Amino acid sequence: MNDYRRKPYKALSNTTTRSKMSMCSRTKYIWMDGELVECGKAYIHVMTHALHYGTAVFEGIRGYWDGNNLYIFRLRDHMIRMINSAKIVGLRLGYGLEELIDATVKTVRVNEFQENIYIRPIAFAGEGSISLDISKVPTRVSIAAIPFGHYLKPKGVKVKVVSWRRVPGFSMPVMAKASGIYLNSVIALSEAISSGYDEAVLLDWRGYIAEGSGENLFIVRRGVIYTPPVYASILEGITRDTVFRIAEDLGYKVEERDITREELYVADEIFMVGTAAEVTPVIEVDGKTIGSGSPGPVTQKISNYYKEIVLNKIPKYREWVTPVY
């Protein structure tokens, strides 16, 4: 019998093994369903419901190393959002807020990180059914952490307003940070990258600016900071909320309102924010230079203040940082 069917499987197996070795080279343990397991043994079954239907909610959380301690930024707020996301989607977590917070700190601590990290909690519909009904499918919960540096170019990115629209709230629950919704972001980013850009900007269903593939967006015009409102199909970002607080401290006015595409082209400054992206300047949109083509003064001031906060250097925001050690 011809064994040609086995060859793709063997190649996939080798690739998967290399990926696991790379992922686990600096991460020792992952928290899964209440227990710490070795990174290389953190398996799920191929018939996991979330793999087939995107029935999962997740968070992205950063931890910052200052040379003496590791600080997890806005851990409580991220876990509150994950619990709310699970409620919206219909997943039963089985863990309370304090349990998830404690599990995260425990996971990071046991890995003995002494560098900046990214934490990925995820709750997903597990095995047991291929039905679209998840009411009888068990929910599994996992928390992983990996060393992590810059997600986007810190000195500025070039973005493209892509053809794909941000999925509207009347079609999908955009308030939930749900895995299935992120296919929208994946294909948007793919279009931008294939066109030679660093990041995508999506319009909402009405044609106004929504957000990036994984970031909220702000523009600066005549000294005022503007950002799209929640009803523009955006995710209510925790870093977005952080920027509101920072801007107030620095004396800037922030307005939530609809932003048109052409307003991007004439903005004095644009920056994107998110847990992974932090505060990233946008220096070009659709081939058009923004401002001077370098990070603007407002963006730089907000970015610098943000860096101080996450490293526990601003006393009024110490409730936002959770020390690990």
Residue pairs with C-beta under 8 A, 6 or more apart in sequence:
20 39
20 40
21 40
23 39
23 146
24 38
24 39
24 40
26 146
26 147
27 39
27 111
27 144
27 145
27 146
27 147
28 38
28 39
28 110
28 111
28 112
29 36
29 37
29 38
29 39
29 107
29 110
29 111
30 36
30 37
30 38
30 39
30 42
30 107
30 142
30 143
30 144
31 37
31 103
31 104
31 106
31 107
31 142
31 143
31 144
32 42
32 140
32 141
32 142
33 140
33 141
33 142
34 95
34 103
36 106
36 107
36 110
39 144
42 142
42 144
44 51
44 126
44 140
45 126
45 127
47 127
47 130
48 124
48 125
48 126
48 127
48 140
49 55
49 124
49 125
49 126
49 127
49 128
49 129
49 130
49 134
49 137
50 56
50 124
50 125
50 126
50 179
52 130
53 125
53 132
53 180
54 178
54 179
54 180
54 181
54 182
54 183
55 89
55 91
55 124
55 125
55 134
55 137
55 179
55 180
56 91
56 122
56 123
56 124
56 125
56 178
56 179
56 180
57 82
57 85
57 86
57 89
57 91
57 122
57 123
57 124
57 176
57 177
57 178
57 179
58 82
58 120
58 121
58 122
58 123
58 177
58 179
59 78
59 79
59 81
59 82
59 119
59 120
59 121
59 122
59 177
60 78
60 118
60 119
60 120
60 274
60 275
60 276
61 72
61 73
61 74
61 75
61 78
61 104
61 118
61 119
61 120
61 121
61 275
62 72
62 73
62 116
62 117
62 118
62 119
62 148
62 275
62 276
62 278
62 310
63 70
63 71
63 72
63 73
63 108
63 113
63 116
63 117
63 118
63 119
63 145
63 324
64 70
64 71
64 73
64 116
64 310
64 311
65 71
65 113
65 114
65 115
65 116
65 117
66 311
66 312
69 312
69 323
69 324
69 325
70 108
70 113
70 114
70 117
70 323
70 324
70 325
71 310
71 311
71 312
71 321
71 322
71 323
71 324
72 104
72 105
72 108
72 119
72 321
72 322
72 324
73 275
73 309
73 310
73 320
73 321
74 238
74 242
74 320
74 321
75 101
75 104
75 105
75 322
76 97
76 101
76 322
77 238
77 241
77 320
78 121
78 238
78 275
79 97
79 100
79 101
79 104
79 121
80 97
81 177
81 236
81 238
82 100
82 121
82 123
82 177
83 93
83 97
83 100
84 175
84 176
85 175
85 176
85 177
85 178
86 92
86 93
86 123
86 139
88 173
88 175
88 176
88 178
89 173
89 176
89 178
90 134
90 135
91 123
91 124
91 125
91 134
91 139
92 139
93 100
93 123
93 139
93 141
94 139
94 141
95 103
95 141
100 121
100 141
100 143
101 322
103 143
104 119
104 121
104 143
105 322
105 324
107 119
107 143
107 144
107 145
108 117
108 119
108 145
108 324
109 324
109 325
111 145
113 145
113 147
113 324
115 147
116 147
116 148
116 149
117 145
117 146
117 147
117 148
118 145
118 146
118 147
118 148
118 275
118 276
119 143
119 144
119 145
120 143
120 144
120 145
120 146
121 141
121 142
121 143
122 141
122 142
122 143
122 144
122 179
123 139
123 140
123 141
123 142
124 139
124 140
124 141
124 142
124 179
125 134
125 137
125 138
125 139
125 140
126 137
126 138
126 139
126 140
127 137
127 138
128 136
128 137
128 138
129 136
129 137
148 276
150 278
151 274
151 276
151 277
151 278
151 280
152 198
152 199
152 215
152 272
152 276
152 277
152 280
153 198
153 280
154 278
154 280
155 281
155 283
155 294
155 295
156 280
156 281
156 282
156 283
156 284
156 293
156 294
156 295
157 197
157 198
157 199
157 272
157 280
157 281
157 282
157 283
157 284
158 196
158 197
158 198
158 199
158 282
158 283
158 284
158 285
159 192
159 197
159 198
159 199
159 200
159 201
159 212
159 272
159 282
159 284
159 285
159 286
160 191
160 192
160 195
160 197
160 199
160 200
160 201
160 285
160 286
161 200
161 201
161 202
161 203
161 261
161 264
161 285
161 286
162 188
162 191
162 192
162 200
162 201
162 202
163 191
164 184
164 187
164 188
164 191
164 200
164 202
165 202
165 203
165 204
165 205
165 210
166 174
166 184
166 202
166 203
166 204
166 205
166 210
166 211
166 232
166 233
166 234
167 174
167 181
167 184
167 233
168 174
168 204
168 205
168 233
169 175
169 231
169 233
172 178
172 180
172 181
173 181
174 181
174 233
174 234
174 235
175 230
175 235
175 236
177 235
184 202
185 200
185 202
185 213
185 214
186 213
188 200
188 202
188 213
189 199
189 200
189 213
189 214
191 200
192 198
192 199
192 200
192 213
199 212
199 213
199 215
199 272
199 282
200 212
200 213
201 209
201 210
201 211
201 212
201 217
201 264
201 285
202 210
202 211
202 212
202 213
203 209
203 210
203 261
204 210
204 228
204 232
204 233
204 234
205 233
206 232
206 258
207 261
208 228
208 232
208 258
208 259
208 260
209 217
209 228
209 232
209 258
209 259
209 260
209 261
209 263
209 264
210 228
210 232
210 233
210 234
211 217
211 228
211 232
211 233
211 234
211 235
212 272
212 274
212 277
214 274
214 276
214 277
215 237
215 272
215 273
215 274
215 276
215 277
215 280
216 227
216 228
216 234
216 235
216 237
216 239
216 240
216 272
216 273
216 274
217 227
217 228
217 259
217 270
217 271
217 272
217 273
217 282
218 225
218 226
218 227
218 243
218 254
218 270
218 271
218 272
218 273
219 225
219 226
219 227
219 259
219 263
219 264
219 267
219 268
219 269
219 270
220 226
220 267
220 268
220 269
220 270
220 271
220 296
220 298
220 299
221 263
221 266
221 267
221 268
222 268
223 252
223 253
223 298
224 252
224 253
224 254
224 255
225 247
225 252
225 253
225 254
225 255
225 298
226 254
226 255
226 256
226 257
226 259
226 263
227 240
227 254
227 255
227 256
227 259
228 234
228 256
228 257
228 258
228 259
229 256
229 257
229 258
230 236
230 256
232 258
237 273
237 274
237 275
238 275
239 273
239 274
239 275
239 277
239 278
239 279
240 273
242 273
242 306
242 309
242 320
243 254
243 273
243 279
243 302
243 306
244 254
245 317
246 302
246 305
246 306
246 309
247 253
247 254
247 302
248 254
249 305
250 301
250 302
250 305
252 298
264 270
264 285
264 286
264 290
265 285
265 286
265 288
265 290
267 290
267 291
268 291
268 296
268 298
269 281
269 290
269 291
269 295
269 296
269 297
269 298
269 299
270 281
270 282
270 285
270 290
271 279
271 280
271 281
271 282
271 299
271 302
271 303
272 279
272 280
272 282
273 279
273 280
278 303
278 306
279 299
279 302
279 303
279 306
281 294
281 295
281 296
281 299
281 300
281 303
282 290
283 289
283 290
283 291
283 293
283 294
283 295
284 290
284 293
295 303
305 314
308 314
309 317
309 320
309 321
310 321
312 318
312 321
312 323
